[in-house]
């Protein structure tokens, strides 16, 4: 059968239109020549997810996002439909997580499988979650810092507002004094003529002397240790006890003397003994004087002897 020119043009146009439709859907990640399982996920925020974004499992692309629409009954919810080109079994409670695939590729969906032994059917709705990207995390962390900086600036403005000319002059004088103190410290730390350098030099000299006389110091410490050992070995406790005993006995003797017991006690406390001794000393003195003046009264000498009178 011979086709006319118009029929040929129509067939060619249909083929071109079909190829165009297939190519357009292919560029969007859809393959109209195959039948894939489709699933849904509901999100409060899709974070910039777009149609034709990839669906990933363990880094491997298994499908694409087909459509993104607002929820029919809940206007603050977004329904995302995606299809899987692989024949996969999706366990129940699997999460469809929107995450940043890369800075260039934008957002993607990754499937986080659960441990359930039951599986979703074609057309089921999965659990939809949004994973924050680096920029969102930085924003959440930097916002409190930004608020603190703003409060600090306000506080500094308030502090600076209380500075009048007099306070500013006082602050300037304080800074000048601080500079003067710094200069003094600089002069103090001058290694050529500072007292601190001399003190450090003397300390170094003392340290060198100690180092050079280390052997003598060791001998002195050894001798001191020997003396300490000798003192420790000596029976100091017994000596102290004997001394205490002697002092106690001396105290008893002193008590007896004070109470008039014994010769020494009577001599100290009895006046009659003192008077008698004094009188005896006076008689002896008189006797000696008389003996010196009249020796013949007490001593007789005879060369030829003398008969006794009858």
Backbone as numpy.savetxt, mean C-alpha at the origin, in Angstrom:
# Nx Ny Nz CAx CAy CAz Cx Cy Cz
-40.68 -23.65 -86.18 -41.55 -22.46 -86.18 -40.65 -21.24 -86.18
-41.00 -20.36 -87.06 -40.20 -19.16 -87.21 -40.79 -18.05 -86.37
-39.87 -17.44 -85.50 -40.31 -16.36 -84.61 -40.11 -15.04 -85.32
-41.08 -14.20 -85.10 -40.95 -12.88 -85.71 -40.01 -12.02 -84.88
-39.74 -10.88 -85.39 -38.77 -9.98 -84.80 -39.24 -9.48 -83.44
-40.51 -9.17 -83.31 -41.04 -8.65 -82.05 -40.93 -9.69 -80.93
-41.19 -10.95 -81.28 -41.12 -12.02 -80.27 -39.70 -12.18 -79.78
-38.75 -12.14 -80.73 -37.35 -12.27 -80.33 -36.94 -11.13 -79.40
-37.38 -9.93 -79.75 -37.04 -8.79 -78.89 -37.64 -8.95 -77.50
-38.88 -9.45 -77.41 -39.52 -9.65 -76.10 -38.80 -10.70 -75.28
-38.39 -11.82 -75.95 -37.68 -12.86 -75.20 -36.35 -12.34 -74.67
-35.63 -11.59 -75.53 -34.33 -11.04 -75.10 -34.52 -10.05 -73.95
-35.58 -9.22 -74.03 -35.85 -8.26 -72.97 -36.18 -8.96 -71.66
-36.96 -10.07 -71.72 -37.30 -10.82 -70.50 -36.07 -11.42 -69.87
-35.19 -11.95 -70.76 -33.95 -12.55 -70.21 -33.09 -11.48 -69.53
-32.99 -10.29 -70.20 -32.18 -9.21 -69.61 -32.78 -8.76 -68.28
-34.11 -8.60 -68.24 -34.75 -8.18 -66.99 -34.55 -9.22 -65.90
-34.66 -10.52 -66.23 -34.45 -11.59 -65.25 -33.02 -11.58 -64.73
-32.07 -11.41 -65.64 -30.68 -11.34 -65.21 -30.43 -10.14 -64.32
-31.07 -9.01 -64.67 -30.90 -7.81 -63.86 -31.46 -8.03 -62.45
-32.67 -8.64 -62.37 -33.27 -8.91 -61.05 -32.40 -9.87 -60.26
-31.93 -10.94 -60.94 -31.08 -11.91 -60.22 -29.78 -11.27 -59.75
-29.19 -10.45 -60.63 -27.93 -9.77 -60.25 -28.13 -8.80 -59.11
-29.24 -8.07 -59.15 -29.50 -7.12 -58.07 -29.67 -7.82 -56.73
-30.45 -8.91 -56.73 -30.62 -9.67 -55.49 -29.32 -10.37 -55.07
-28.52 -10.78 -56.05 -27.25 -11.43 -55.73 -26.32 -10.44 -55.05
-26.33 -9.20 -55.55 -25.51 -8.18 -54.90 -25.99 -7.89 -53.49
-27.28 -8.06 -53.24 -27.82 -7.87 -51.90 -27.64 -9.10 -51.03
-27.06 -10.16 -51.56 -26.84 -11.37 -50.79 -27.94 -12.37 -50.90
-28.89 -12.16 -51.82 -30.01 -13.08 -51.99 -29.80 -13.89 -53.25
-30.19 -15.14 -53.16 -30.13 -16.02 -54.33 -31.55 -16.53 -54.59
-32.19 -15.96 -55.63 -33.60 -16.28 -55.90 -33.75 -17.67 -56.53
-32.63 -18.27 -56.89 -32.70 -19.59 -57.51 -32.73 -20.71 -56.48
-32.43 -20.39 -55.21 -32.43 -21.42 -54.15 -33.40 -21.01 -53.07
-33.87 -21.99 -52.33 -34.80 -21.77 -51.22 -34.04 -21.94 -49.91
-33.98 -20.87 -49.08 -33.24 -20.88 -47.82 -34.21 -20.78 -46.65
-33.75 -21.27 -45.50 -34.52 -21.09 -44.27 -34.38 -19.66 -43.79
-35.49 -19.11 -43.36 -35.49 -17.74 -42.87 -35.86 -17.71 -41.40
-35.24 -16.77 -40.66 -35.51 -16.60 -39.23 -35.64 -15.12 -38.94
-36.20 -14.84 -37.76 -36.44 -13.46 -37.36 -35.78 -13.21 -36.00
-35.52 -11.94 -35.75 -35.02 -11.50 -34.43 -35.54 -10.10 -34.20
-35.92 -9.81 -32.94 -36.50 -8.52 -32.57 -35.48 -7.79 -31.69
-35.25 -6.51 -32.02 -34.25 -5.70 -31.31 -34.88 -4.38 -30.88
-34.33 -3.84 -29.79 -34.69 -2.47 -29.40 -33.83 -1.46 -30.12
-32.63 -1.88 -30.53 -31.70 -1.02 -31.25 -30.83 -1.92 -32.11
-30.75 -1.60 -33.40 -29.96 -2.45 -34.30 -28.56 -1.89 -34.50
-28.25 -0.69 -33.93 -26.90 -0.15 -33.95 -26.33 0.09 -35.33
-27.16 0.38 -36.34 -26.66 0.66 -37.68 -26.61 -0.56 -38.58
-27.27 -1.67 -38.21 -27.32 -2.85 -39.08 -28.09 -2.52 -40.36
-27.64 -3.02 -41.48 -28.29 -2.75 -42.77 -28.65 -4.06 -43.46
-29.54 -3.95 -44.46 -29.88 -5.12 -45.28 -28.65 -5.60 -46.04
-28.59 -6.90 -46.27 -27.45 -7.55 -46.92 -26.25 -7.68 -46.02
-26.41 -7.30 -44.72 -25.31 -7.54 -43.78 -25.15 -9.04 -43.57
-23.93 -9.51 -43.33 -23.70 -10.95 -43.22 -24.18 -11.52 -41.90
-24.51 -12.83 -41.93 -24.82 -13.60 -40.73 -23.65 -14.57 -40.54
-23.04 -14.56 -39.36 -21.78 -15.25 -39.13 -21.96 -16.31 -38.06
-21.30 -17.45 -38.26 -21.16 -18.48 -37.23 -19.68 -18.82 -37.13
-19.07 -18.51 -35.98 -17.64 -18.81 -35.75 -16.76 -18.22 -36.84
-17.09 -17.00 -37.30 -16.29 -16.32 -38.31 -16.60 -16.72 -39.74
-17.56 -17.64 -39.94 -17.90 -18.12 -41.29 -19.27 -17.59 -41.67
-19.39 -17.01 -42.88 -20.64 -16.44 -43.34 -21.59 -17.55 -43.77
-22.78 -17.57 -43.12 -23.76 -18.61 -43.42 -25.07 -18.02 -43.96
-25.19 -16.69 -44.02 -26.43 -16.11 -44.51 -26.33 -14.61 -44.57
-27.45 -13.96 -44.91 -27.49 -12.51 -45.03 -28.79 -11.99 -44.42
-28.79 -10.69 -44.12 -29.99 -10.01 -43.64 -30.86 -9.67 -44.85
-32.09 -10.14 -44.84 -32.99 -9.89 -45.97 -33.76 -8.59 -45.83
-34.29 -8.32 -44.65 -35.11 -7.12 -44.48 -35.04 -6.64 -43.04
-35.30 -5.34 -42.88 -35.34 -4.70 -41.57 -36.59 -3.83 -41.55
-37.49 -4.12 -40.60 -38.76 -3.39 -40.54 -39.11 -3.09 -39.09
-39.95 -2.07 -38.92 -40.50 -1.78 -37.60 -41.53 -2.84 -37.23
-41.64 -3.12 -35.98 -42.62 -4.09 -35.49 -44.02 -3.54 -35.71
-44.92 -4.39 -36.09 -46.28 -3.93 -36.39 -47.00 -3.43 -35.15
-46.80 -4.09 -34.01 -47.53 -3.74 -32.80 -46.70 -2.89 -31.83
-45.39 -2.98 -31.92 -44.52 -2.22 -31.02 -43.59 -1.35 -31.87
-43.87 -0.05 -31.87 -43.13 0.85 -32.75 -41.69 1.06 -32.30
-41.38 0.74 -31.02 -40.01 0.92 -30.55 -39.17 -0.34 -30.73
-39.73 -1.33 -31.41 -39.01 -2.56 -31.68 -38.77 -2.69 -33.19
-37.68 -3.35 -33.53 -37.31 -3.54 -34.94 -37.19 -5.03 -35.23
-37.82 -5.48 -36.32 -37.81 -6.88 -36.71 -36.80 -7.05 -37.84
-35.86 -7.96 -37.65 -34.84 -8.24 -38.66 -35.06 -9.67 -39.16
-35.16 -9.79 -40.47 -35.31 -11.10 -41.10 -34.01 -11.44 -41.80
-33.50 -12.65 -41.53 -32.29 -13.09 -42.20 -32.46 -14.54 -42.66
-31.78 -14.86 -43.72 -31.86 -16.21 -44.29 -30.50 -16.89 -44.20
-30.54 -18.21 -44.09 -29.32 -19.01 -43.99 -29.20 -19.83 -45.26
-28.07 -19.71 -45.93 -27.87 -20.45 -47.16 -27.42 -21.88 -46.90
-26.96 -22.14 -45.69 -26.55 -23.49 -45.33 -27.70 -24.23 -44.67
-27.70 -25.53 -44.80 -28.72 -26.35 -44.14 -28.27 -26.57 -42.70
-28.69 -25.64 -41.83 -28.23 -25.66 -40.44 -29.39 -25.96 -39.51
-29.05 -26.62 -38.39 -30.01 -26.86 -37.31 -29.72 -25.84 -36.21
-30.68 -24.96 -35.96 -30.49 -23.88 -34.98 -31.12 -24.33 -33.66
-30.32 -24.53 -32.58 -30.88 -24.94 -31.30 -31.79 -23.86 -30.71
-32.72 -24.30 -29.87 -33.57 -23.35 -29.18 -32.73 -22.45 -28.27
-33.23 -21.21 -28.04 -32.57 -20.20 -27.21 -31.25 -19.72 -27.81
-31.06 -19.91 -29.12 -29.88 -19.36 -29.79 -30.03 -17.85 -29.89
-28.93 -17.12 -29.64 -28.95 -15.67 -29.69 -28.45 -15.18 -31.05
-29.15 -14.19 -31.59 -28.72 -13.50 -32.80 -28.16 -12.14 -32.37
-26.83 -12.06 -32.29 -26.17 -10.90 -31.69 -25.67 -9.98 -32.80
-26.09 -8.72 -32.75 -25.57 -7.71 -33.66 -24.26 -7.18 -33.07
-23.20 -7.23 -33.86 -21.89 -6.81 -33.36 -21.14 -6.10 -34.48
-20.12 -5.32 -34.15 -19.33 -4.64 -35.19 -18.38 -5.62 -35.85
-18.64 -5.93 -37.12 -17.77 -6.86 -37.83 -16.39 -6.25 -38.03
-16.34 -4.99 -38.45 -15.09 -4.25 -38.59 -15.45 -2.80 -38.75
-14.43 -1.93 -38.73 -14.69 -0.51 -38.89 -15.19 -0.18 -40.29
-14.84 -1.00 -41.28 -15.23 -0.74 -42.67 -16.51 -1.48 -43.03
-16.58 -2.77 -42.64 -17.72 -3.60 -43.04 -18.99 -3.24 -42.28
-18.87 -2.55 -41.16 -20.06 -2.19 -40.40 -20.52 -3.31 -39.50
-21.85 -3.42 -39.34 -22.44 -4.37 -38.42 -22.73 -5.70 -39.10
-22.79 -6.76 -38.27 -23.15 -8.09 -38.75 -23.88 -8.80 -37.62
-24.45 -9.96 -37.96 -25.14 -10.79 -36.96 -24.35 -12.08 -36.78
-24.06 -12.39 -35.50 -23.42 -13.67 -35.21 -24.38 -14.51 -34.37
-24.43 -15.78 -34.71 -25.32 -16.71 -34.01 -24.56 -17.40 -32.89
-25.07 -17.25 -31.68 -24.47 -17.88 -30.50 -25.35 -19.05 -30.09
-24.94 -20.26 -30.47 -25.75 -21.46 -30.23 -25.82 -21.78 -28.74
-26.97 -22.32 -28.33 -27.17 -22.80 -26.97 -26.88 -24.30 -26.92
-27.03 -24.88 -25.74 -26.79 -26.31 -25.56 -28.07 -27.14 -25.67
-29.15 -26.52 -26.12 -30.43 -27.22 -26.20 -30.37 -28.34 -27.25
-31.09 -29.42 -26.97 -31.17 -30.54 -27.91 -32.37 -30.39 -28.85
-33.17 -29.36 -28.65 -34.29 -29.08 -29.54 -33.89 -27.94 -30.48
-34.56 -27.87 -31.64 -34.12 -26.95 -32.67 -35.29 -26.09 -33.17
-34.91 -24.91 -33.69 -35.90 -23.99 -34.27 -36.37 -24.52 -35.63
-37.58 -24.12 -35.95 -38.13 -24.42 -37.27 -38.00 -23.20 -38.17
-38.15 -23.41 -39.45 -38.09 -22.32 -40.42 -39.15 -21.27 -40.10
-38.70 -19.99 -39.98 -39.64 -18.91 -39.68 -39.73 -18.57 -38.21
-38.99 -19.26 -37.33 -39.02 -18.95 -35.89 -38.29 -17.65 -35.61
-38.57 -17.11 -34.42 -37.93 -15.87 -33.97 -36.87 -16.20 -32.93
-35.66 -15.73 -33.14 -34.55 -15.95 -32.22 -34.44 -14.79 -31.23
-33.62 -15.01 -30.22 -33.37 -13.96 -29.22 -32.40 -12.94 -29.82
-32.82 -11.67 -29.86 -31.98 -10.63 -30.44 -31.32 -9.78 -29.38
-30.00 -9.62 -29.46 -29.23 -8.77 -28.53 -28.27 -7.90 -29.33
-27.87 -6.81 -28.71 -26.94 -5.85 -29.35 -25.67 -5.78 -28.52
-24.56 -6.03 -29.19 -23.25 -5.95 -28.53 -22.67 -4.57 -28.80
-22.28 -3.88 -27.72 -21.76 -2.53 -27.88 -20.40 -2.58 -28.57
-20.16 -1.63 -29.44 -18.87 -1.54 -30.10 -17.91 -0.70 -29.27
-16.70 -0.56 -29.80 -15.66 0.16 -29.07 -16.04 1.62 -28.86
-16.64 2.23 -29.89 -16.99 3.65 -29.77 -18.06 3.85 -28.71
-19.04 2.93 -28.67 -20.09 3.05 -27.65 -19.52 2.87 -26.26
-18.61 1.89 -26.11 -17.99 1.68 -24.80 -17.18 2.90 -24.37
-16.44 3.47 -25.34 -15.66 4.65 -25.00 -16.59 5.81 -24.64
-17.69 5.91 -25.35 -18.64 6.99 -25.04 -19.19 6.82 -23.63
-19.56 5.58 -23.26 -20.09 5.34 -21.92 -19.07 5.65 -20.84
-17.78 5.38 -21.15 -16.75 5.63 -20.15 -16.31 7.09 -20.14
-16.35 7.75 -21.29 -15.87 9.13 -21.36 -16.90 10.14 -20.90
-18.19 9.78 -20.98 -19.22 10.73 -20.56 -19.07 11.10 -19.08
-18.88 10.13 -18.16 -18.64 10.54 -16.75 -17.40 11.41 -16.59
-16.32 11.08 -17.35 -15.11 11.89 -17.27 -15.39 13.31 -17.75
-16.17 13.41 -18.86 -16.54 14.72 -19.39 -17.33 15.52 -18.36
-18.26 14.86 -17.68 -19.04 15.56 -16.66 -18.17 16.04 -15.52
-17.19 15.20 -15.11 -16.30 15.61 -14.02 -15.44 16.79 -14.44
-14.96 16.77 -15.70 -14.15 17.89 -16.17 -14.98 19.18 -16.18
-16.23 19.07 -16.64 -17.09 20.26 -16.64 -17.31 20.78 -15.22
-17.54 19.86 -14.28 -17.71 20.29 -12.89 -16.43 20.92 -12.34
-15.27 20.35 -12.75 -14.00 20.91 -12.30 -13.80 22.32 -12.84
-14.16 22.52 -14.11 -14.02 23.85 -14.71 -14.92 24.85 -13.99
-16.14 24.41 -13.69 -17.06 25.29 -12.96 -16.50 25.63 -11.58
-15.93 24.62 -10.90 -15.35 24.85 -9.58 -14.17 25.81 -9.66
-13.33 25.63 -10.71 -12.18 26.53 -10.87 -12.65 27.95 -11.14
-13.70 28.09 -11.94 -14.25 29.43 -12.18 -14.73 30.05 -10.88
-15.37 29.23 -10.04 -15.86 29.75 -8.76 -14.71 30.16 -7.85
-13.64 29.35 -7.86 -12.47 29.67 -7.02 -11.79 30.94 -7.52
-11.62 31.03 -8.83 -10.95 32.21 -9.38 -11.78 33.48 -9.18
-13.09 33.30 -9.06 -13.96 34.46 -8.88 -13.74 35.14 -7.54
-13.27 34.39 -6.52 -13.09 34.98 -5.19 -11.76 35.73 -5.07
-10.91 35.64 -6.10 -9.63 36.32 -6.05 -9.79 37.77 -6.50
-9.68 38.67 -5.54 -9.65 40.08 -5.90 -8.20 40.50 -6.12
-7.98 41.80 -6.32 -6.63 42.28 -6.60 -5.66 42.02 -5.45
-6.18 42.18 -4.21 -5.32 41.96 -3.05 -4.88 40.50 -2.96
-5.84 39.58 -3.17 -5.51 38.16 -3.09 -4.56 37.77 -4.23
-4.78 38.35 -5.40 -3.88 38.06 -6.50 -2.47 38.53 -6.19
-2.36 39.71 -5.54 -1.04 40.22 -5.16 -0.39 39.31 -4.12
-1.20 38.84 -3.15 -0.67 37.91 -2.14 -0.21 36.62 -2.78
-0.98 36.13 -3.76 -0.59 34.90 -4.45 0.72 35.12 -5.21
0.87 36.30 -5.85 2.10 36.62 -6.56 3.28 36.65 -5.59
3.09 37.26 -4.39 4.16 37.30 -3.40 4.54 35.90 -2.92
3.52 35.05 -2.77 3.79 33.67 -2.35 4.62 32.95 -3.39
4.29 33.17 -4.66 5.08 32.54 -5.73 6.50 33.08 -5.77
6.64 34.40 -5.50 7.99 34.97 -5.45 8.79 34.37 -4.30
8.14 34.21 -3.14 8.82 33.58 -2.00 9.22 32.15 -2.32
8.35 31.44 -3.02 8.67 30.07 -3.41 9.88 30.03 -4.33
9.95 31.01 -5.25 11.12 31.08 -6.14 12.38 31.39 -5.34
12.27 32.27 -4.34 13.42 32.60 -3.49 13.89 31.37 -2.73
12.94 30.60 -2.19 13.30 29.37 -1.47 13.99 28.39 -2.41
13.49 28.30 -3.64 14.11 27.40 -4.61 15.55 27.81 -4.91
15.77 29.13 -5.04 17.13 29.61 -5.27 18.04 29.30 -4.10
17.52 29.45 -2.87 18.32 29.13 -1.69 18.69 27.65 -1.66
17.72 26.82 -2.02 18.02 25.39 -2.07 19.07 25.08 -3.13
18.98 25.79 -4.25 19.97 25.59 -5.31 21.36 25.96 -4.83
21.45 27.09 -4.09 22.75 27.48 -3.54 23.23 26.49 -2.48
22.28 25.98 -1.70 22.64 25.01 -0.66 23.20 23.73 -1.25
22.67 23.35 -2.41 23.09 22.11 -3.05 24.28 22.29 -3.98
24.83 23.49 -4.03 26.01 23.72 -4.87 27.17 22.88 -4.36
27.74 22.07 -5.22 28.77 21.10 -4.80 30.09 21.75 -4.48
30.32 23.01 -4.89 31.63 23.62 -4.70 31.80 24.21 -3.31
30.81 24.94 -2.84 31.01 25.69 -1.59 29.87 25.52 -0.60
29.03 24.54 -0.77 27.88 24.41 0.13 28.25 23.66 1.40
27.55 24.01 2.47 27.74 23.30 3.73 27.31 21.86 3.62
26.26 21.64 2.83 25.77 20.27 2.67 26.84 19.39 2.05
27.58 19.94 1.06 28.66 19.16 0.44 29.74 18.84 1.46
30.06 19.84 2.32 31.07 19.59 3.36 30.60 18.52 4.34
29.32 18.61 4.71 28.78 17.60 5.64 28.86 16.21 5.03
28.48 16.11 3.75 28.56 14.82 3.08 30.00 14.34 2.97
30.93 15.30 2.74 32.34 14.92 2.67 32.83 14.39 4.01
32.44 15.09 5.11 32.82 14.62 6.45 32.22 13.25 6.74
30.96 13.06 6.34 30.33 11.75 6.56 31.07 10.66 5.79
31.49 11.01 4.56 32.24 10.03 3.78 33.58 9.72 4.43
34.23 10.77 5.01 35.50 10.55 5.69 35.32 9.64 6.90
34.23 9.90 7.68 33.96 9.06 8.85 33.71 7.62 8.41
32.96 7.47 7.33 32.69 6.13 6.82 33.97 5.42 6.40
34.88 6.17 5.75 36.16 5.56 5.35 36.98 5.16 6.57
36.99 6.02 7.62 37.73 5.69 8.84 37.17 4.43 9.49
35.86 4.35 9.53 35.25 3.14 10.09 35.63 1.92 9.27
35.66 2.09 7.95 36.02 0.97 7.09 37.48 0.57 7.30
38.37 1.58 7.43 39.79 1.27 7.60 40.08 0.66 8.96
39.30 1.03 9.98 39.51 0.50 11.35 38.51 -0.59 11.68
38.07 -1.26 10.66 37.07 -2.30 10.88 37.61 -3.42 11.77
38.92 -3.77 11.55 39.52 -4.87 12.33 39.63 -4.50 13.79
40.07 -3.24 14.08 40.17 -2.81 15.47 38.80 -2.75 16.14
37.81 -2.26 15.38 36.46 -2.21 15.94 35.96 -3.61 16.26
36.29 -4.56 15.38 35.89 -5.94 15.62 36.55 -6.48 16.90
37.86 -6.12 17.12 38.55 -6.57 18.34 37.90 -5.96 19.58
37.57 -4.65 19.49 36.93 -3.99 20.63 35.59 -4.66 20.96
34.83 -4.96 19.92 33.55 -5.63 20.15 33.74 -7.02 20.74
34.82 -7.71 20.28 35.12 -9.05 20.83 35.48 -8.95 22.30
36.36 -7.94 22.65 36.73 -7.76 24.06 35.51 -7.41 24.92
34.67 -6.56 24.37 33.46 -6.19 25.10 32.57 -7.42 25.32
32.53 -8.28 24.30 31.75 -9.51 24.43 32.34 -10.42 25.49
33.69 -10.49 25.52 34.34 -11.32 26.55 34.06 -10.79 27.94
34.13 -9.42 28.08 33.84 -8.83 29.39 32.40 -9.11 29.80
31.51 -9.00 28.82 30.10 -9.28 29.11 29.90 -10.72 29.54
30.63 -11.65 28.84 30.52 -13.07 29.23 31.07 -13.29 30.62
32.19 -12.60 30.95 32.78 -12.76 32.28 31.84 -12.25 33.36
31.21 -11.10 33.08 30.25 -10.55 34.04 29.06 -11.49 34.20
28.66 -12.08 33.07 27.53 -12.99 33.13 27.86 -14.25 33.92
29.15 -14.73 33.74 29.55 -15.94 34.44 29.81 -15.70 35.92
30.14 -14.45 36.29 30.40 -14.16 37.70 29.12 -14.32 38.51
29.33 -14.76 39.80 28.17 -15.03 40.67 27.73 -13.72 41.31
27.21 -12.81 40.47 26.80 -11.50 40.96 25.59 -11.61 41.87
24.76 -12.56 41.55 23.55 -12.73 42.36 23.90 -13.08 43.80
24.88 -14.01 43.98 25.30 -14.41 45.34 25.94 -13.24 46.07
26.76 -12.49 45.33 27.42 -11.33 45.95 26.39 -10.32 46.43
25.39 -10.08 45.61 24.35 -9.13 46.00 23.56 -9.64 47.20
23.30 -10.96 47.23 22.57 -11.53 48.36 23.40 -11.40 49.64
24.73 -11.66 49.55 25.59 -11.52 50.74 25.63 -10.08 51.21
25.70 -9.16 50.24 25.71 -7.75 50.62 24.41 -7.37 51.31
23.31 -7.87 50.79 22.02 -7.58 51.45 21.97 -8.17 52.86
22.54 -9.38 53.00 22.56 -10.02 54.32 23.41 -9.22 55.29
24.60 -8.74 54.80 25.48 -7.94 55.65 24.80 -6.65 56.09
24.14 -6.00 55.14 23.42 -4.76 55.47 22.31 -5.01 56.48
21.63 -6.18 56.34 20.57 -6.50 57.31 21.15 -6.71 58.70
22.30 -7.42 58.78 22.93 -7.64 60.08 23.41 -6.33 60.69
24.01 -5.47 59.83 24.45 -4.16 60.31 23.28 -3.35 60.82
22.12 -3.48 60.17 20.93 -2.76 60.61 20.49 -3.26 61.98
20.57 -4.61 62.20 20.20 -5.16 63.51 21.15 -4.65 64.61
22.48 -4.61 64.28 23.45 -4.13 65.26 23.18 -2.67 65.60
22.88 -1.86 64.56 22.59 -0.45 64.80 21.35 -0.29 65.67
20.36 -1.15 65.42 19.13 -1.09 66.24 19.44 -1.40 67.70
20.27 -2.44 67.94 20.63 -2.80 69.32 21.42 -1.68 69.99
22.34 -1.04 69.25 23.13 0.05 69.83 22.21 1.20 70.22
21.26 1.52 69.29 20.34 2.62 69.59 19.44 2.31 70.78
19.13 1.01 70.99 18.28 0.64 72.13 19.06 0.46 73.41
20.41 0.62 73.38 21.23 0.54 74.60 21.70 -0.84 74.94
21.58 -1.80 74.06 22.03 -3.15 74.33 23.53 -3.24 74.08
24.24 -4.02 74.96 25.68 -4.25 74.78 26.50 -3.09 75.32
27.81 -3.30 75.28 28.75 -2.31 75.82 28.71 -1.03 75.02
28.73 -1.18 73.68 28.73 0.01 72.86 27.42 0.77 73.03
26.30 0.02 73.17 25.03 0.68 73.37 24.97 1.42 74.69
25.50 0.80 75.77 25.53 1.47 77.07 26.46 2.67 77.06
27.60 2.51 76.32 28.54 3.61 76.25 27.92 4.81 75.55
27.11 4.52 74.54 26.52 5.62 73.78 25.30 6.18 74.49
24.50 5.33 75.12 23.22 5.77 75.66 23.24 6.01 77.17
24.26 5.50 77.95 24.29 5.62 79.43 25.35 6.66 79.82
24.97 7.76 80.48 25.89 8.81 80.86 26.77 8.41 82.04
26.29 7.50 82.90 27.07 7.12 84.09 28.37 6.45 83.71
28.33 5.60 82.71 29.57 4.95 82.28 30.54 5.98 81.75
30.02 6.97 81.03 30.89 8.03 80.53 31.49 8.82 81.68
30.69 9.11 82.72 31.18 9.89 83.86 32.24 9.10 84.61
31.99 7.80 84.83 32.97 6.96 85.53 34.28 6.90 84.77
34.18 6.69 83.47 35.40 6.66 82.66 36.12 7.99 82.71
35.37 9.08 82.77 35.97 10.41 82.84 36.66 10.61 84.19
36.02 10.17 85.29 36.63 10.27 86.62 37.87 9.41 86.72
37.80 8.21 86.14 38.97 7.32 86.17 40.14 7.95 85.45
39.85 8.58 84.31 40.92 9.24 83.56 41.51 10.38 84.36
40.66 11.12 85.16 41.16 12.22 85.99 42.02 11.71 87.13
41.63 10.59 87.77 42.42 10.00 88.85 43.76 9.54 88.32
43.75 8.90 87.17 45.02 8.44 86.59 45.92 9.61 86.27
45.35 10.69 85.83 46.14 11.87 85.54 46.76 12.43 86.81
45.98 12.48 87.92 46.51 12.97 89.21 47.59 12.06 89.74
47.41 10.75 89.58 48.40 9.79 90.04 49.71 9.94 89.31
49.61 10.13 88.02 50.84 10.29 87.23 51.55 11.58 87.63
50.80 12.64 87.86 51.42 13.92 88.27 52.11 13.75 89.62
51.47 13.12 90.60 52.06 12.90 91.93 53.27 12.00 91.84
53.20 10.98 90.95 54.35 10.08 90.77 55.54 10.82 90.22
55.30 11.75 89.36 56.41 12.53 88.81 57.00 13.49 89.84
56.13 14.02 90.71 56.62 14.98 91.71 57.23 14.29 92.93
56.73 13.16 93.38 57.23 12.46 94.58 57.52 11.01 94.25
58.56 10.78 93.51 58.84 9.38 93.14 59.28 8.54 94.32
59.95 9.22 95.38 60.42 8.43 96.51 59.28 7.88 97.33
58.14 8.48 97.19 57.00 8.00 97.96 56.54 6.63 97.46
56.86 6.35 96.23 56.37 5.10 95.67 57.48 4.10 95.39
58.79 4.60 95.29 59.91 3.71 94.95 61.03 3.95 95.95
61.65 2.89 96.59 62.75 2.95 97.54 63.92 2.21 96.96
65.15 2.85 97.03 66.37 2.22 96.55 67.34 2.09 97.74
68.04 1.00 97.94 69.02 0.79 99.04 70.16 -0.02 98.50
71.41 0.48 98.67 72.58 -0.20 98.16 72.97 -1.33 99.08
72.83 -1.15 100.44 73.30 -2.16 101.38 72.19 -2.91 102.01
71.04 -2.59 101.66 69.92 -3.31 102.26 69.50 -2.65 103.54
68.39 -3.02 104.04 67.87 -2.40 105.23 67.07 -3.41 105.99
67.32 -3.44 107.24 66.61 -4.41 108.05 65.21 -3.91 108.34
64.43 -4.90 108.43 63.07 -4.52 108.74 62.93 -4.27 110.22
62.11 -3.29 110.45 61.85 -2.97 111.84 60.88 -3.97 112.41
61.28 -4.31 113.69 60.40 -5.24 114.36 59.37 -4.48 115.15
